[in-house]
Amino acid sequence: MLICPQCKFENSNTNKFCQNCGASLTQKVCPECSTSVPLNAQSCPNCGTDCGTVWWAIIGKQATGGDGENEEAISSLSATPINSHLEVGSYLDQEQRYQLLEPLPSLEELAANTEVCIKVLDCQPYQISPLEAILENCQKGLVTPSVEASRIPQLAKPYIALQPQGHPGVPPIHDAWQQGNLQIVLIQDRSNWPRLLDLWQENTTSSLQLLHWCYQMTQLWGVLEPVNCCQSLLDVSNLLLDEDQTLALGRLYSEPFNHQSVADLPADVVDQPSAEQKQALTIKALGRVWQSLFRQSQRTQFGSIVQMLGDLELGKIETIAQLRSRLEEMSSEIVAPTIETFSPTQEQYTTAPTMLQFDELEDFNAKNDDMPTVVLPMQLSSLQDTGHTDVGRQRHHNEDYFGIETNIKKLELPKTRVLQARGLYILCDGMGGHAGGEVASELAVNTLRQYFQEHWIGNQLPIEETIREAVYLANQAIYDLNQKDARSGVGRMGTTLVMLLIQDSHAAVAHVGDSRLYCVSHKRGLEQITVDHEVGQREITRGVEASIAYARPDAYQLTQALGPRDENSINPDVEFFEINEDTLFVLVSDGLSDNDLLESHWQTHLLPLLGSGTNLEAGVTDLIDLANQYNGHDNITAILIRAKVRPNLDSQR
């Protein structure tokens, strides 16, 4: 099965072009010069840019002797195990899909229960991997998990268990198989990512940033503990940083005697761990890693860190919760002088320290729901956006309209990096037919843009009264046009509105109607921020059960819209909030949100867009295609905004 790189449509292996969008399934495009490149090429023949799909292959050798039944099952999977030296250009698998980019040493001489790691080139990157097929078949109930269990190496099971969580610190798994007495696992190649130690030892890296990385280690500890992979945090060379300087792991290491203890897999796929296997590492080991980082980087330790490391070694700090609390206290000591410099007479939404909530994944750490918050000053590190609108498959004209207006100022010096950003994002879904709905939506967008150009002054968000005044002005502009043209009844034009305003790490949303704002983050997943102004929701607020409220024939009729009536008939919802973590904001018309489309597909179409390396323009195109595939009955519009934040390390200087 071939997965289209553009629309994710499933194609037959014989297809040369996607049957859904027409994209090539035999060529790819160089991201640098747009030259067509064969799928099995490592680099572009025109400009030399690396554009091949490279994986990090972990090859582990099992000890022979033991479970004869298991050995027989493993051996039956491969009549030709890897047992000799392989040169660059040879293939790791019998299907000749994964080509070696580095020589593979003789595995005959490799000691039992040891591993080697090399890079391999995926010569069939659009082909679904055998492991993906196995897991998909298990989910669909096409095979029993116990039948497929012998085909999944033990090295792969922690990755599989953690994959649904989508934690950015854990490398995703692509493929895995057993070949003779070898376990082979292919994961994301992070070999070129920056090492934590390198930035740790730089003099420009502040103490607050060091504490922030320590806190991220405690977060990862909570993620890894249920799958017995805390050992992954104890190898300094395995601690990396992504493009946003967030802590990440190069790979997973299982703790001794825990290779069969993996959470979140079916009971008949994973053997039940014994009492001995359940013994976990203590956080004292994490303290020794921090000591090693300071020792290798020769960084000076201030008093609070020395005390914390000593308490860890003596066992005075016994739990992750206690350790987080200690880190909270130390970070508060550092930022306290900064907080005091902000005058209480300043406006509410000036750029100031914010509360960074370090909540754990619910599935892994429900027991720590009462975790204390850590006070860290946050600042915007990047702001990217894009928008797109489409007529859909049934309408003859497009009544949707959107507007994006941003202003970004960046200052970067050796010891200072400041980003000041302002963004205005407006989406309107018009109504009133041809020469009605599209006029109303465009008029609303342009009226709001012009208003904020004149009234959004200074580096702070407009107050609620100002935002409301802007919405009322847009309503009045459409209402006056209706009155002028003597429109009546259903002929009166109008529009919905959803509008997002961003000033640095602060945001405000205003909306009227059923166009929506969603937020996506690694911590909270998908959240619908706005509540539709429609009859069904109105009845729910009055105490009617949802099933009864939406059984009404007029349940989806709007209770508010801009333009049909004067300003006394509308009451826009306005909400302010802070951007405390990397967030993808999604503004959509109902052509995209209908039938819970985003709720069903956010993990595949929105969550990946949180990464800086992903293309927002391609992402919004994929959303439009998705809506046309499953909805298509209405116009479709989406605006995507990717806001990334980081600790404000400059504020303490």
C-alpha positions as CSV (number, residue, x, y, z in Angstrom):
1,M,0.0,0.0,0.0
2,L,1.3,3.4,-1.0
3,I,0.5,6.4,1.1
4,C,0.3,9.7,-0.9
5,P,2.7,12.3,0.6
6,Q,0.2,15.1,-0.2
7,C,-3.2,13.9,0.9
8,K,-2.4,10.6,2.8
9,F,-4.7,8.7,0.5
10,E,-4.1,4.9,0.4
11,N,-3.1,3.7,-3.1
12,S,-2.4,0.4,-4.7
13,N,1.3,-0.6,-4.9
14,T,1.0,-0.4,-8.7
15,N,-0.2,3.2,-8.8
16,K,2.2,5.7,-10.3
17,F,0.0,8.7,-9.3
18,C,-2.3,9.2,-6.3
19,Q,-5.9,8.3,-7.3
20,N,-7.2,11.1,-5.0
21,C,-5.0,14.2,-5.7
22,G,-2.8,13.1,-8.7
23,A,0.6,13.5,-6.9
24,S,3.5,11.4,-8.1
25,L,4.1,8.2,-6.3
26,T,7.4,7.5,-8.0
27,Q,9.2,10.9,-7.7
28,K,9.6,13.5,-5.0
29,V,10.4,17.2,-5.3
30,C,13.7,18.6,-4.0
31,P,12.8,21.2,-1.3
32,E,15.7,23.4,-2.4
33,C,15.4,23.6,-6.2
34,S,12.1,21.8,-6.9
35,T,13.8,19.3,-9.2
36,S,12.0,15.9,-9.5
37,V,14.1,13.3,-7.6
38,P,13.7,9.5,-7.7
39,L,12.4,8.1,-4.4
40,N,15.5,6.0,-3.8
41,A,17.9,8.9,-4.2
42,Q,19.7,10.2,-1.1
43,S,20.3,13.6,-2.6
44,C,19.2,15.9,-5.4
45,P,21.2,15.3,-8.6
46,N,20.8,19.0,-9.5
47,C,21.8,20.9,-6.3
48,G,23.0,18.1,-4.0
49,T,20.5,18.8,-1.2
50,D,19.8,15.8,1.0
51,C,16.2,14.8,0.3
52,G,16.3,11.1,1.0
53,T,14.3,9.5,3.8
54,V,16.8,8.3,6.4
55,W,16.1,6.1,9.4
56,W,18.3,5.2,12.5
57,A,18.5,1.4,12.6
58,I,19.1,-0.3,15.9
59,I,20.3,-3.9,15.5
60,G,20.4,-6.0,18.6
61,K,21.7,-9.6,19.0
62,Q,19.8,-12.0,21.2
63,A,21.4,-14.6,23.3
64,T,20.8,-18.1,21.9
65,G,19.3,-20.8,24.0
66,G,16.2,-20.2,26.1
67,D,12.7,-20.4,24.9
68,G,12.8,-22.9,22.1
69,E,9.3,-22.1,20.9
70,N,10.1,-18.4,20.6
71,E,13.4,-19.2,18.8
72,E,11.6,-21.3,16.3
73,A,9.0,-18.5,15.7
74,I,11.8,-16.0,15.2
75,S,13.9,-18.1,12.9
76,S,10.9,-19.0,10.7
77,L,10.6,-15.3,9.8
78,S,13.8,-15.2,7.9
79,A,15.6,-18.0,6.1
80,T,18.6,-15.8,5.6
81,P,19.7,-14.0,8.8
82,I,22.2,-11.2,8.6
83,N,25.5,-12.9,9.6
84,S,28.3,-11.2,7.6
85,H,29.9,-7.8,7.0
86,L,27.8,-5.6,4.7
87,E,29.2,-2.7,2.7
88,V,27.6,0.7,2.0
89,G,24.9,0.3,-0.6
90,S,23.9,-3.2,0.6
91,Y,20.4,-3.8,2.0
92,L,19.5,-4.5,5.6
93,D,16.3,-6.4,4.7
94,Q,15.5,-9.1,2.2
95,E,12.9,-6.9,0.4
96,Q,15.8,-4.5,-0.5
97,R,14.0,-1.5,0.9
98,Y,16.5,-0.2,3.5
99,Q,19.9,0.6,2.1
100,L,23.0,1.0,4.3
101,L,24.5,4.4,4.4
102,E,27.3,3.1,6.6
103,P,29.2,-0.2,6.6
104,L,27.7,-2.8,9.0
105,P,30.4,-4.7,11.0
106,S,30.3,-8.5,11.2
107,L,27.4,-9.4,13.4
108,E,28.9,-12.9,14.0
109,E,31.5,-11.3,16.2
110,L,28.9,-9.2,18.0
111,A,28.4,-10.3,21.7
112,A,25.0,-11.4,22.7
113,N,22.6,-8.8,24.1
114,T,24.5,-6.0,22.5
115,E,23.6,-3.6,19.7
116,V,24.9,-1.6,16.8
117,C,23.3,1.5,15.3
118,I,23.6,2.7,11.7
119,K,21.9,5.0,9.2
120,V,19.8,3.5,6.4
121,L,18.1,5.0,3.4
122,D,14.4,4.2,2.8
123,C,14.2,3.4,-0.9
124,Q,10.4,3.0,-0.8
125,P,9.3,5.9,1.5
126,Y,5.7,6.0,0.4
127,Q,5.2,2.3,1.1
128,I,3.5,1.5,4.4
129,S,6.0,-0.4,6.6
130,P,5.3,-4.0,7.7
131,L,5.2,-2.9,11.3
132,E,2.6,-0.2,10.5
133,A,0.5,-2.9,8.7
134,I,0.8,-5.2,11.7
135,L,-0.4,-2.6,14.2
136,E,-3.2,-1.4,11.9
137,N,-4.4,-5.0,11.5
138,C,-4.4,-5.5,15.3
139,Q,-6.4,-2.3,15.7
140,K,-9.0,-3.4,13.1
141,G,-9.2,-6.8,14.7
142,L,-8.1,-8.6,11.5
143,V,-5.6,-10.7,13.5
144,T,-5.3,-11.5,17.2
145,P,-2.5,-9.7,18.9
146,S,-1.0,-13.0,20.1
147,V,-0.5,-14.2,16.5
148,E,1.5,-11.1,15.6
149,A,3.3,-10.8,18.9
150,S,6.2,-13.0,17.9
151,R,6.8,-10.7,14.9
152,I,7.4,-7.6,17.1
153,P,10.9,-7.4,18.6
154,Q,11.1,-6.7,22.3
155,L,13.2,-3.6,21.5
156,A,10.3,-2.1,19.5
157,K,7.6,-2.5,22.2
158,P,8.4,0.6,24.3
159,Y,8.3,2.8,21.1
160,I,5.0,1.2,20.2
161,A,3.6,1.8,23.6
162,L,4.6,5.5,23.7
163,Q,3.7,6.3,20.0
164,P,0.0,7.1,20.6
165,Q,1.1,9.9,23.1
166,G,3.0,11.7,20.4
167,H,5.6,13.0,23.0
168,P,8.2,15.0,21.0
169,G,11.0,13.8,23.3
170,V,10.5,10.2,22.2
171,P,11.6,9.3,18.6
172,P,8.8,7.8,16.5
173,I,9.2,4.2,15.3
174,H,8.9,3.4,11.6
175,D,9.5,-0.3,11.3
176,A,10.8,-3.4,13.2
177,W,11.3,-7.0,12.5
178,Q,13.2,-10.1,13.8
179,Q,15.7,-11.8,11.5
180,G,17.4,-14.9,12.9
181,N,18.7,-14.0,16.3
182,L,18.6,-10.3,15.5
183,Q,16.1,-7.6,16.5
184,I,16.0,-4.7,14.1
185,V,14.2,-1.4,14.9
186,L,14.0,1.6,12.7
187,I,13.3,5.0,14.3
188,Q,13.6,8.7,13.5
189,D,17.2,9.6,12.8
190,R,18.3,12.2,15.3
191,S,22.0,11.7,15.0
192,N,22.5,15.2,13.7
193,W,20.5,16.9,16.5
194,P,22.4,19.2,18.9
195,R,23.6,17.6,22.1
196,L,22.3,18.9,25.4
197,L,25.8,18.9,26.8
198,D,27.1,21.3,24.1
199,L,24.6,24.0,25.0
200,W,24.8,23.2,28.7
201,Q,28.5,24.2,28.8
202,E,28.1,27.5,26.9
203,N,28.5,30.5,29.1
204,T,25.6,32.3,27.5
205,T,23.2,29.5,28.7
206,S,21.6,30.8,31.8
207,S,20.9,29.0,35.1
208,L,17.2,29.3,34.4
209,Q,17.6,27.5,31.1
210,L,19.5,24.7,32.9
211,L,16.6,24.3,35.5
212,H,14.2,24.3,32.6
213,W,16.0,21.3,31.0
214,C,16.1,19.6,34.4
215,Y,12.4,20.0,34.6
216,Q,11.9,18.6,31.2
217,M,13.9,15.5,32.3
218,T,11.5,15.0,35.2
219,Q,8.7,15.2,32.7
220,L,10.3,12.6,30.5
221,W,10.9,10.5,33.5
222,G,7.2,10.4,34.2
223,V,6.6,9.3,30.5
224,L,9.2,6.7,30.5
225,E,8.7,5.1,33.9
226,P,5.6,3.1,32.9
227,V,7.5,1.4,30.1
228,N,10.6,0.9,32.2
229,C,12.8,3.1,30.0
230,C,14.1,5.7,32.5
231,Q,17.5,4.4,31.6
232,S,17.2,6.5,28.4
233,L,17.8,9.6,30.5
234,L,20.9,8.4,32.2
235,D,23.2,8.5,29.1
236,V,24.3,12.1,28.6
237,S,25.1,11.4,24.9
238,N,21.5,10.4,24.4
239,L,20.2,13.7,25.6
240,L,19.5,16.0,22.6
241,L,17.7,19.2,21.8
242,D,15.2,19.8,19.0
243,E,15.0,23.0,16.9
244,D,13.2,24.8,19.8
245,Q,15.9,23.7,22.3
246,T,13.4,21.4,23.9
247,L,14.9,18.2,25.5
248,A,14.6,15.1,23.4
249,L,16.0,11.5,23.4
250,G,18.1,10.0,20.7
251,R,16.6,6.5,21.4
252,L,15.1,4.4,24.1
253,Y,17.0,2.2,26.5
254,S,15.2,-0.5,28.5
255,E,16.2,-1.0,32.1
256,P,17.8,-4.3,33.0
257,F,15.4,-7.2,33.4
258,N,12.5,-5.2,32.0
259,H,12.6,-6.0,28.3
260,Q,9.2,-7.6,28.5
261,S,7.5,-5.0,30.7
262,V,5.7,-2.6,28.4
263,A,2.6,-0.6,29.2
264,D,-0.4,0.1,26.9
265,L,0.0,-3.0,24.7
266,P,-2.6,-5.9,24.6
267,A,-2.1,-8.4,27.4
268,D,-1.4,-11.2,25.0
269,V,1.2,-9.2,23.2
270,V,3.3,-8.4,26.2
271,D,4.3,-10.9,28.9
272,Q,3.3,-9.9,32.4
273,P,6.3,-8.6,34.3
274,S,7.5,-10.4,37.4
275,A,7.9,-8.7,40.8
276,E,11.7,-8.5,40.1
277,Q,11.0,-6.8,36.7
278,K,8.9,-4.1,38.2
279,Q,11.8,-2.7,40.2
280,A,12.4,0.7,38.8
281,L,15.3,3.1,38.9
282,T,15.2,5.8,41.6
283,I,15.5,9.5,40.9
284,K,18.9,9.4,42.6
285,A,20.2,8.3,39.3
286,L,18.8,11.4,37.6
287,G,20.6,13.6,40.1
288,R,23.9,11.8,39.2
289,V,23.2,12.7,35.5
290,W,22.9,16.3,36.5
291,Q,26.1,16.1,38.4
292,S,27.8,14.6,35.3
293,L,26.5,17.4,33.1
294,F,27.9,20.0,35.5
295,R,31.2,18.1,35.8
296,Q,31.7,17.6,32.0
297,S,30.7,21.2,31.2
298,Q,32.7,22.7,34.2
299,R,29.7,25.0,34.9
300,T,29.6,26.7,38.3
301,Q,26.8,25.4,40.5
302,F,25.0,27.9,42.6
303,G,24.0,27.1,46.1
304,S,20.5,25.9,45.6
305,I,21.6,23.4,42.9
306,V,24.4,22.1,45.1
307,Q,21.9,21.6,47.9
308,M,19.4,19.8,45.6
309,L,22.0,17.5,44.2
310,G,23.2,16.6,47.7
311,D,19.6,15.9,48.9
312,L,19.1,13.7,45.9
313,E,22.2,11.7,46.7
314,L,21.3,11.3,50.4
315,G,17.7,10.2,49.5
316,K,16.1,13.3,51.1
317,I,14.2,13.8,47.8
318,E,12.4,10.6,47.1
319,T,9.7,11.3,44.5
320,I,9.4,13.1,41.2
321,A,6.8,15.4,42.7
322,Q,9.3,16.5,45.4
323,L,11.9,17.1,42.9
324,R,9.6,19.2,40.7
325,S,8.7,21.2,43.8
326,R,12.4,21.9,44.5
327,L,13.0,23.0,40.9
328,E,9.9,25.3,41.2
329,E,11.4,27.0,44.3
330,M,14.8,27.5,42.6
331,S,13.3,28.9,39.4
332,S,11.1,31.3,41.5
333,E,14.3,32.5,43.3
334,I,15.8,33.4,39.9
335,V,12.8,35.1,38.4
336,A,11.6,36.9,41.5
337,P,13.6,40.1,40.9
338,T,12.3,40.2,37.3
339,I,8.7,39.9,38.4
340,E,9.2,42.8,40.9
341,T,10.3,45.1,38.1
342,F,6.8,45.1,36.6
343,S,4.6,47.9,37.9
344,P,1.1,47.0,39.0
345,T,-0.2,50.1,37.2
346,Q,0.7,48.7,33.8
347,E,-2.0,47.3,31.5
348,Q,-3.1,43.8,32.2
349,Y,-1.8,42.3,29.0
350,T,1.7,43.7,28.8
351,T,4.5,41.2,28.2
352,A,5.3,39.8,31.6
353,P,6.2,36.5,33.2
354,T,3.5,33.9,32.8
355,M,2.6,30.6,34.5
356,L,4.0,27.6,32.8
357,Q,2.0,24.5,33.8
358,F,4.0,21.3,33.8
359,D,1.1,18.9,33.8
360,E,1.9,15.3,32.9
361,L,0.2,13.1,30.3
362,E,-3.1,11.9,31.9
363,D,-2.5,8.3,30.9
364,F,0.8,8.1,32.6
365,N,0.6,10.4,35.7
366,A,-3.0,10.7,36.8
367,K,-1.7,10.2,40.3
368,N,0.1,13.6,40.1
369,D,-2.8,15.8,39.1
370,D,-2.2,18.1,42.0
371,M,1.4,18.8,40.8
372,P,2.5,22.3,41.7
373,T,3.0,24.9,39.0
374,V,6.4,26.3,38.1
375,V,6.7,30.0,37.6
376,L,8.8,30.8,34.6
377,P,8.8,33.9,32.4
378,M,7.8,32.9,28.9
379,Q,8.3,34.8,25.6
380,L,7.3,34.2,22.0
381,S,10.1,32.6,20.0
382,S,8.4,32.3,16.6
383,L,5.0,33.1,15.0
384,Q,4.1,31.6,11.6
385,D,0.7,31.6,9.8
386,T,-1.1,30.7,6.6
387,G,-4.7,30.7,5.3
388,H,-6.7,29.1,2.5
389,T,-10.3,29.1,1.3
390,D,-12.0,26.7,-1.1
391,V,-15.5,26.8,-2.7
392,G,-16.1,23.1,-1.8
393,R,-17.7,20.5,-4.1
394,Q,-21.3,21.6,-4.1
395,R,-21.4,25.4,-4.0
396,H,-21.0,27.5,-7.1
397,H,-19.5,30.5,-5.4
398,N,-17.5,31.2,-2.2
399,E,-19.1,33.2,0.6
400,D,-16.1,32.7,3.0
401,Y,-13.5,35.4,3.4
402,F,-10.4,35.7,5.6
403,G,-7.7,38.2,6.5
404,I,-4.2,37.8,8.0
405,E,-2.1,40.8,9.1
406,T,1.1,40.3,11.1
407,N,3.9,42.5,12.2
408,I,7.1,40.9,13.5
409,K,10.2,42.6,14.9
410,K,13.2,40.6,15.8
411,L,16.4,41.5,17.7
412,E,19.2,38.9,18.0
413,L,22.5,39.6,19.7
414,P,25.1,37.2,21.2
415,K,23.5,37.3,24.6
416,T,20.0,38.6,23.7
417,R,17.2,37.4,21.6
418,V,13.9,39.3,21.5
419,L,10.9,38.8,19.3
420,Q,8.0,41.2,19.3
421,A,5.1,39.9,17.2
422,R,1.5,41.1,16.5
423,G,-1.0,39.1,14.6
424,L,-4.6,39.7,13.5
425,Y,-6.5,36.8,12.1
426,I,-10.1,37.1,10.9
427,L,-12.3,34.5,9.3
428,C,-15.9,35.1,8.2
429,D,-18.5,32.7,6.7
430,G,-21.1,34.8,4.8
431,M,-24.7,34.2,4.2
432,G,-27.3,35.7,1.9
433,G,-26.6,34.1,-1.4
434,H,-24.6,35.4,-4.4
435,A,-23.7,39.1,-4.1
436,G,-24.8,38.9,-0.5
437,G,-22.8,36.5,1.7
438,E,-19.5,37.2,0.0
439,V,-20.1,40.9,0.3
440,A,-20.8,40.7,4.0
441,S,-17.8,38.5,4.8
442,E,-15.4,40.7,2.9
443,L,-16.8,43.9,4.3
444,A,-16.5,42.5,7.9
445,V,-12.9,41.5,7.4
446,N,-11.9,44.8,5.8
447,T,-13.8,46.9,8.4
448,L,-12.0,45.0,11.3
449,R,-8.6,45.3,9.7
450,Q,-9.0,49.0,9.2
451,Y,-10.3,49.5,12.7
452,F,-7.3,47.8,14.4
453,Q,-4.8,49.6,12.1
454,E,-6.0,52.8,13.7
455,H,-6.8,51.6,17.3
456,W,-4.3,48.9,18.1
457,I,-1.5,51.0,19.3
458,G,1.5,50.0,21.5
459,N,2.8,46.6,22.4
460,Q,-0.2,45.3,24.2
461,L,-3.5,43.7,23.2
462,P,-6.6,46.0,22.8
463,I,-8.9,45.8,25.9
464,E,-12.2,44.0,25.7
465,E,-14.2,47.2,25.1
466,T,-12.1,48.1,22.1
467,I,-12.5,44.6,20.6
468,R,-16.3,44.7,21.1
469,E,-16.4,48.2,19.5
470,A,-14.6,46.8,16.5
471,V,-17.2,43.9,16.1
472,Y,-20.1,46.3,16.5
473,L,-18.6,48.5,13.9
474,A,-18.4,45.6,11.4
475,N,-22.0,44.6,12.2
476,Q,-23.1,48.2,11.6
477,A,-21.4,48.4,8.2
478,I,-23.2,45.3,7.0
479,Y,-26.5,46.4,8.6
480,D,-26.3,49.8,6.9
481,L,-25.8,48.1,3.5
482,N,-28.8,45.9,4.1
483,Q,-30.9,49.0,4.9
484,K,-29.6,50.9,1.9
485,D,-30.5,48.0,-0.5
486,A,-33.8,47.5,1.3
487,R,-33.0,43.8,1.8
488,S,-35.5,41.8,3.9
489,G,-36.0,38.4,5.3
490,V,-33.6,35.7,4.0
491,G,-32.3,38.2,1.5
492,R,-30.6,40.2,4.2
493,M,-26.9,39.4,4.1
494,G,-24.8,38.6,7.1
495,T,-21.7,36.7,8.2
496,T,-20.2,34.8,11.1
497,L,-17.0,35.9,12.6
498,V,-14.1,34.4,14.5
499,M,-11.1,36.6,15.2
500,L,-7.8,36.0,16.9
501,L,-5.5,38.7,18.1
502,I,-1.9,37.8,19.3
503,Q,0.5,40.2,21.0
504,D,3.7,38.4,21.9
505,S,2.7,35.6,24.3
506,H,-0.8,37.0,24.9
507,A,-3.9,36.3,22.8
508,A,-7.6,37.3,22.6
509,V,-10.4,35.7,20.6
510,A,-13.8,37.2,19.6
511,H,-16.5,35.4,17.8
512,V,-20.1,35.6,16.6
513,G,-21.8,32.6,15.0
514,D,-20.5,29.1,14.4
515,S,-17.1,29.7,12.9
516,R,-14.6,28.3,15.4
517,L,-11.2,28.6,17.0
518,Y,-9.4,25.4,18.0
519,C,-6.0,25.1,19.8
520,V,-3.7,22.1,19.5
521,S,-0.7,21.5,21.9
522,H,1.2,18.4,23.0
523,K,0.0,18.8,26.6
524,R,-3.7,19.4,26.0
525,G,-4.3,17.9,22.6
526,L,-7.2,19.4,20.6
527,E,-9.4,22.0,22.4
528,Q,-12.4,23.9,20.9
529,I,-12.1,27.4,22.4
530,T,-15.2,29.0,21.0
531,V,-18.8,27.8,21.6
532,D,-21.2,28.0,18.6
533,H,-23.9,30.6,18.7
534,E,-26.7,28.3,17.6
535,V,-30.1,27.1,18.9
536,G,-28.8,23.7,20.1
537,Q,-26.0,25.3,22.3
538,R,-28.5,27.9,23.6
539,E,-30.8,25.2,24.8
540,I,-27.9,23.4,26.5
541,T,-27.0,26.5,28.4
542,R,-30.7,26.6,29.6
543,G,-30.3,23.1,31.1
544,V,-31.6,21.0,28.2
545,E,-29.8,17.7,27.6
546,A,-27.6,17.7,24.5
547,S,-29.4,14.8,22.8
548,I,-32.7,16.7,23.2
549,A,-31.3,20.1,22.3
550,Y,-29.9,18.8,19.0
551,A,-32.9,16.8,18.2
552,R,-34.7,20.0,17.3
553,P,-35.1,20.7,13.6
554,D,-33.6,24.2,14.1
555,A,-30.8,23.1,16.3
556,Y,-28.1,24.4,14.0
557,Q,-29.8,27.7,13.2
558,L,-27.6,30.6,14.2
559,T,-28.7,32.8,17.1
560,Q,-26.2,35.5,16.3
561,A,-24.6,36.8,13.1
562,L,-23.1,40.1,11.9
563,G,-25.3,42.3,9.7
564,P,-28.9,41.2,9.6
565,R,-29.9,43.3,12.7
566,D,-28.5,46.2,14.6
567,E,-25.9,45.9,17.3
568,N,-28.5,45.4,20.0
569,S,-29.1,41.9,18.6
570,I,-25.5,40.6,19.0
571,N,-23.3,39.9,22.0
572,P,-19.9,38.8,20.8
573,D,-17.9,36.5,23.1
574,V,-14.5,37.8,23.9
575,E,-11.9,35.8,25.8
576,F,-8.2,36.5,26.8
577,F,-5.6,33.9,27.4
578,E,-1.8,33.4,27.5
579,I,0.3,31.2,25.3
580,N,2.2,29.1,27.8
581,E,3.3,26.3,25.5
582,D,3.9,25.7,21.8
583,T,0.4,26.0,20.3
584,L,-1.2,25.6,16.9
585,F,-4.3,27.9,16.5
586,V,-6.8,26.8,14.0
587,L,-9.6,29.1,12.7
588,V,-12.2,27.3,10.6
589,S,-15.6,27.8,8.9
590,D,-18.2,25.2,9.4
591,G,-17.4,23.6,6.1
592,L,-14.3,22.2,7.9
593,S,-15.6,21.7,11.4
594,D,-18.9,19.9,10.5
595,N,-19.4,16.3,11.4
596,D,-16.6,16.4,14.0
597,L,-14.0,16.3,11.2
598,L,-11.2,17.9,13.2
599,E,-12.0,15.9,16.3
600,S,-11.6,12.7,14.3
601,H,-8.4,13.7,12.4
602,W,-6.5,16.2,14.5
603,Q,-3.8,13.7,15.4
604,T,-2.9,13.0,11.8
605,H,-3.6,16.5,10.3
606,L,-2.9,19.0,13.1
607,L,-0.6,17.6,15.7
608,P,2.3,17.1,13.3
609,L,2.1,20.8,12.4
610,L,3.4,21.8,15.8
611,G,6.9,20.9,14.7
612,S,8.9,23.8,13.2
613,G,10.1,21.6,10.4
614,T,6.6,21.0,9.0
615,N,5.1,23.2,6.3
616,L,2.0,25.1,7.3
617,E,1.0,25.8,3.8
618,A,1.0,22.2,2.9
619,G,-0.8,21.5,6.2
620,V,-3.7,23.9,5.4
621,T,-4.0,22.4,1.9
622,D,-4.3,18.9,3.4
623,L,-7.1,20.2,5.7
624,I,-9.0,21.6,2.7
625,D,-8.6,18.3,0.9
626,L,-9.7,16.4,3.9
627,A,-12.9,18.6,4.2
628,N,-13.6,18.1,0.5
629,Q,-13.3,14.4,0.9
630,Y,-15.5,14.0,4.0
631,N,-17.7,17.1,3.9
632,G,-17.6,19.2,0.7
633,H,-21.1,20.4,1.1
634,D,-20.1,24.0,2.0
635,N,-17.3,26.5,1.5
636,I,-14.2,25.6,3.4
637,T,-11.8,28.1,5.0
638,A,-8.9,27.6,7.5
639,I,-6.2,29.7,9.1
640,L,-3.3,28.1,10.8
641,I,-1.1,29.9,13.3
642,R,1.9,28.2,14.9
643,A,3.1,30.1,18.0
644,K,6.2,28.8,19.8
645,V,7.4,30.0,23.2
646,R,10.5,29.6,25.3
647,P,11.6,30.7,28.8
648,N,12.4,34.4,28.9
649,L,16.0,33.9,29.8
650,D,17.0,37.5,29.0
651,S,14.7,39.0,31.6
652,Q,17.0,37.9,34.5
653,R,20.1,39.6,33.1
